[in-house]
Amino acid sequence: MTTLSERISQSAFDDSRLRVVLLLDLYDGAQNQFLEVYEDLHKQVSSVPGHIRDELCQSIENPSQWLITSEWESAPRFLAWVSSEEHVASVQPLHGCVRDTRSLRFSVLRETGRDHGPGAAAAAFSPGPPAGSAFAPASADGPDRSRGRLQVAPRRGDGVVRHALTFTVKPGSEAVVAELLSGYTSPQAQVDEHTRLRRTSLFMHGNRVVRAVEVEGDLLAALRHVALQPEVRALEEAINPYLEQDRDLSDPGSARTFFTRAALPAVHHVAAGGGEGAELERHALFYPAKKGCGTELARLLAAQDEAAVDDASSPIEASTVFQRDDIVVRLLDLRGPHDARPALTLGVEGGHKAAVLARLLDSAKDGVPTTHQEISRFLERSEMRLITDRRSPARA
């Protein structure tokens, strides 16, 4: 029997198999060009670690609509590929023949059919770690491990999609950029009858900017809506001269490349389900991981927060971990001062977690923090500066 976790959570660390669905709307007359591009793309992605297979489908109702489904051993494997420069380059030719795309990502929870009855599923796929576990990596032992595991149980959602963007500005321009980001006029929150921009939080750490958004409904529709608002367009133009990566948002190709590289996906979220009371304070911590250690670091923090929200004495009401390559950002909603339990806030309370964190961090040049004072200093260095935190009015 399928059971539902009582707390609100999402995670890329179940080690369950991932199904990616890409919907495409082609330009008129571009089908042959698209098929050539797809063949090249298929050859590239088939050699990517973690990729299992893909399928190309064409609509029987509208031949201009196509569907690519791909199967991956786990979400981290796919996210590592989709955030890579190789992926950015490989999908570039698609933009000449595709009018619009929409990507959806799902963990595989159950399988049915002649080859996937209850007995077959039990024999072929042992479930991944349950919600609330330490997210142990999948073992290579057992039958048909090359196809990955099934998600052990459904997770409870709250109807909110979380996403972030990150980029760097030229050193010396931080104060100007912070002033611009804190002073812009908020865009209209209501996108349509189904979608609403719920919250936007902006933080800086040195010359790095992180913009975290929460959307009720369709994330893509909300992002497109915000990008078209005059006040947001004016802000984007104002910060252009200060960006380390040049961009031209009037050029669709340049804009697409910038936002693809700036994407910072939410790989884990957990909340006790107590709501967003006024007593909660939002904080963000920046964790620059050593090369190749970003996923392991994000997994460590996710496991810490799964345990923290189950602890009635914990000040952590909710946590979201964002990760791209070796950039990890942890967003916390806390009850009380963030430094009341510095080890918990930093994500290293209990066991040898401080030593593990120091091993994974690129910035842990002073060794392992062990004393309360050392951990507090480490926390202070990791804390991002809040620039603005804006919530939309509640629905009537």
BELRASUL-V713082 format. One record per pair of residues at least 24 apart in sequence whose C-alpha atoms are under 7 Angstrom apart, sorted by the first residue. I is the first residue (numbers start at 1). J is the second residue. D is the distance in whole Angstrom. If there is no record, write none. Layout:
# BELRASUL-V713082
i:I j:J d:D
i:I j:J d:D
This chain:
# BELRASUL-V713082
i:2 j:153 d:6
i:3 j:153 d:6
i:3 j:154 d:7
i:4 j:153 d:6
i:4 j:154 d:5
i:4 j:155 d:6
i:4 j:156 d:6
i:5 j:155 d:6
i:5 j:156 d:6
i:6 j:156 d:7
i:7 j:156 d:6
i:7 j:271 d:6
i:7 j:272 d:6
i:7 j:273 d:6
i:8 j:156 d:5
i:8 j:157 d:5
i:8 j:158 d:6
i:8 j:270 d:6
i:8 j:271 d:5
i:8 j:272 d:7
i:8 j:273 d:6
i:9 j:155 d:6
i:9 j:156 d:6
i:9 j:157 d:6
i:9 j:269 d:5
i:9 j:270 d:4
i:9 j:271 d:6
i:10 j:155 d:7
i:10 j:268 d:5
i:10 j:269 d:5
i:10 j:270 d:7
i:11 j:267 d:6
i:11 j:268 d:4
i:11 j:269 d:6
i:12 j:75 d:5
i:12 j:76 d:6
i:12 j:267 d:5
i:12 j:268 d:6
i:13 j:135 d:6
i:13 j:299 d:7
i:14 j:128 d:6
i:14 j:129 d:6
i:14 j:135 d:6
i:14 j:151 d:6
i:15 j:74 d:5
i:15 j:128 d:6
i:15 j:137 d:7
i:15 j:138 d:6
i:15 j:149 d:7
i:16 j:74 d:5
i:16 j:107 d:6
i:16 j:108 d:7
i:16 j:128 d:6
i:16 j:148 d:6
i:16 j:149 d:5
i:16 j:150 d:5
i:16 j:151 d:5
i:17 j:72 d:6
i:17 j:73 d:5
i:17 j:74 d:5
i:17 j:107 d:6
i:17 j:108 d:5
i:17 j:148 d:5
i:17 j:149 d:5
i:17 j:150 d:6
i:18 j:71 d:6
i:18 j:72 d:5
i:18 j:73 d:6
i:18 j:74 d:5
i:18 j:75 d:6
i:18 j:105 d:7
i:18 j:106 d:6
i:18 j:107 d:5
i:18 j:108 d:6
i:19 j:69 d:7
i:19 j:70 d:6
i:19 j:71 d:5
i:19 j:72 d:6
i:19 j:105 d:6
i:19 j:106 d:5
i:19 j:107 d:6
i:19 j:108 d:7
i:20 j:69 d:6
i:20 j:70 d:5
i:20 j:71 d:6
i:20 j:104 d:6
i:20 j:105 d:5
i:20 j:106 d:6
i:21 j:68 d:6
i:21 j:69 d:5
i:21 j:70 d:7
i:21 j:103 d:6
i:21 j:104 d:5
i:21 j:105 d:6
i:22 j:67 d:6
i:22 j:68 d:5
i:22 j:69 d:6
i:22 j:101 d:7
i:22 j:102 d:6
i:22 j:103 d:4
i:22 j:104 d:6
i:23 j:66 d:6
i:23 j:67 d:5
i:23 j:68 d:7
i:23 j:101 d:5
i:23 j:102 d:5
i:23 j:103 d:6
i:24 j:65 d:6
i:24 j:66 d:5
i:24 j:67 d:6
i:24 j:98 d:7
i:24 j:100 d:6
i:24 j:101 d:5
i:24 j:102 d:7
i:25 j:64 d:6
i:25 j:65 d:5
i:25 j:66 d:6
i:25 j:98 d:6
i:25 j:99 d:5
i:25 j:100 d:5
i:25 j:101 d:6
i:26 j:64 d:5
i:26 j:65 d:6
i:26 j:97 d:6
i:26 j:98 d:4
i:26 j:99 d:5
i:27 j:97 d:6
i:27 j:98 d:6
i:27 j:99 d:6
i:30 j:97 d:5
i:33 j:97 d:7
i:34 j:94 d:7
i:34 j:97 d:6
i:37 j:93 d:7
i:37 j:94 d:7
i:41 j:90 d:6
i:49 j:77 d:7
i:50 j:74 d:7
i:50 j:77 d:5
i:52 j:147 d:7
i:73 j:146 d:7
i:73 j:147 d:6
i:73 j:148 d:5
i:74 j:148 d:7
i:80 j:325 d:7
i:83 j:324 d:7
i:107 j:151 d:6
i:108 j:150 d:6
i:108 j:151 d:6
i:109 j:150 d:5
i:109 j:151 d:5
i:109 j:152 d:7
i:109 j:153 d:7
i:110 j:150 d:7
i:125 j:149 d:5
i:125 j:150 d:6
i:127 j:151 d:6
i:127 j:152 d:5
i:128 j:152 d:6
i:132 j:306 d:5
i:132 j:307 d:6
i:133 j:303 d:7
i:134 j:303 d:5
i:135 j:299 d:7
i:135 j:303 d:7
i:159 j:216 d:6
i:159 j:217 d:7
i:160 j:214 d:6
i:160 j:215 d:5
i:160 j:216 d:5
i:160 j:217 d:7
i:161 j:214 d:6
i:161 j:215 d:5
i:161 j:216 d:6
i:161 j:219 d:6
i:162 j:213 d:6
i:162 j:214 d:5
i:162 j:215 d:7
i:162 j:266 d:6
i:163 j:212 d:6
i:163 j:213 d:6
i:163 j:214 d:7
i:163 j:264 d:7
i:163 j:265 d:5
i:163 j:266 d:6
i:164 j:210 d:7
i:164 j:211 d:5
i:164 j:212 d:4
i:164 j:213 d:6
i:164 j:263 d:6
i:164 j:264 d:5
i:164 j:265 d:6
i:165 j:210 d:6
i:165 j:211 d:5
i:165 j:212 d:7
i:165 j:262 d:5
i:165 j:263 d:5
i:165 j:264 d:5
i:166 j:208 d:7
i:166 j:209 d:5
i:166 j:210 d:4
i:166 j:211 d:6
i:166 j:262 d:5
i:166 j:263 d:7
i:166 j:264 d:6
i:167 j:208 d:6
i:167 j:209 d:5
i:167 j:210 d:7
i:167 j:262 d:6
i:168 j:207 d:5
i:168 j:208 d:4
i:168 j:209 d:6
i:168 j:243 d:6
i:168 j:244 d:6
i:169 j:207 d:5
i:169 j:208 d:7
i:169 j:242 d:5
i:169 j:243 d:4
i:169 j:244 d:5
i:170 j:207 d:7
i:170 j:242 d:6
i:170 j:243 d:6
i:170 j:244 d:5
i:171 j:207 d:6
i:173 j:242 d:6
i:174 j:207 d:6
i:177 j:239 d:6
i:178 j:387 d:6
i:181 j:387 d:7
i:182 j:387 d:6
i:182 j:388 d:5
i:184 j:231 d:7
i:184 j:235 d:7
i:185 j:231 d:6
i:187 j:226 d:6
i:187 j:229 d:6
i:187 j:231 d:7
i:187 j:232 d:7
i:189 j:392 d:6
i:191 j:222 d:6
i:191 j:225 d:6
i:195 j:222 d:7
i:196 j:222 d:7
i:197 j:222 d:6
i:197 j:392 d:7
i:198 j:391 d:6
i:198 j:392 d:5
i:199 j:390 d:6
i:199 j:391 d:4
i:199 j:392 d:6
i:200 j:389 d:6
i:200 j:390 d:5
i:200 j:391 d:7
i:201 j:388 d:6
i:201 j:389 d:4
i:201 j:390 d:6
i:202 j:386 d:6
i:202 j:387 d:5
i:202 j:388 d:5
i:202 j:389 d:6
i:203 j:384 d:6
i:203 j:385 d:5
i:203 j:386 d:5
i:203 j:387 d:5
i:204 j:384 d:5
i:204 j:385 d:5
i:204 j:386 d:7
i:204 j:387 d:7
i:205 j:384 d:5
i:205 j:385 d:6
i:264 j:322 d:6
i:264 j:323 d:6
i:264 j:324 d:5
i:265 j:322 d:5
i:265 j:323 d:6
i:265 j:324 d:7
i:266 j:320 d:7
i:266 j:321 d:6
i:266 j:322 d:4
i:266 j:323 d:7
i:267 j:321 d:6
i:267 j:322 d:6
i:267 j:323 d:6
i:268 j:302 d:6
i:268 j:320 d:6
i:268 j:321 d:5
i:269 j:319 d:6
i:269 j:320 d:4
i:269 j:321 d:6
i:270 j:306 d:6
i:270 j:318 d:6
i:270 j:319 d:6
i:270 j:320 d:7
i:271 j:309 d:6
i:271 j:317 d:6
i:271 j:318 d:4
i:271 j:319 d:6
i:272 j:309 d:5
i:272 j:317 d:6
i:272 j:318 d:6
i:279 j:335 d:6
i:280 j:333 d:6
i:280 j:334 d:5
i:280 j:335 d:5
i:281 j:333 d:5
i:281 j:334 d:5
i:281 j:335 d:7
i:282 j:332 d:6
i:282 j:333 d:5
i:282 j:334 d:6
i:283 j:331 d:6
i:283 j:332 d:5
i:283 j:333 d:7
i:284 j:329 d:7
i:284 j:330 d:6
i:284 j:331 d:4
i:284 j:332 d:6
i:284 j:383 d:6
i:284 j:384 d:5
i:285 j:329 d:6
i:285 j:330 d:5
i:285 j:331 d:7
i:285 j:382 d:5
i:285 j:383 d:5
i:285 j:384 d:5
i:286 j:328 d:6
i:286 j:329 d:5
i:286 j:330 d:7
i:286 j:382 d:5
i:286 j:383 d:6
i:286 j:384 d:6
i:287 j:327 d:7
i:287 j:328 d:5
i:287 j:329 d:6
i:287 j:361 d:7
i:287 j:382 d:7
i:288 j:326 d:6
i:288 j:327 d:5
i:288 j:328 d:6
i:288 j:361 d:6
i:288 j:362 d:6
i:288 j:363 d:7
i:289 j:326 d:5
i:289 j:327 d:6
i:289 j:360 d:6
i:289 j:361 d:4
i:289 j:362 d:5
i:290 j:326 d:7
i:290 j:360 d:6
i:290 j:361 d:5
i:290 j:362 d:4
i:291 j:326 d:6
i:292 j:326 d:6
i:293 j:326 d:6
i:293 j:360 d:6
i:294 j:323 d:7
i:294 j:325 d:6
i:294 j:326 d:4
i:294 j:327 d:6
i:294 j:328 d:7
i:297 j:360 d:6
i:298 j:323 d:7
i:298 j:328 d:6
i:301 j:347 d:6
i:304 j:347 d:6
i:342 j:375 d:6
i:342 j:376 d:6
i:342 j:379 d:7
i:343 j:375 d:6
i:346 j:379 d:6
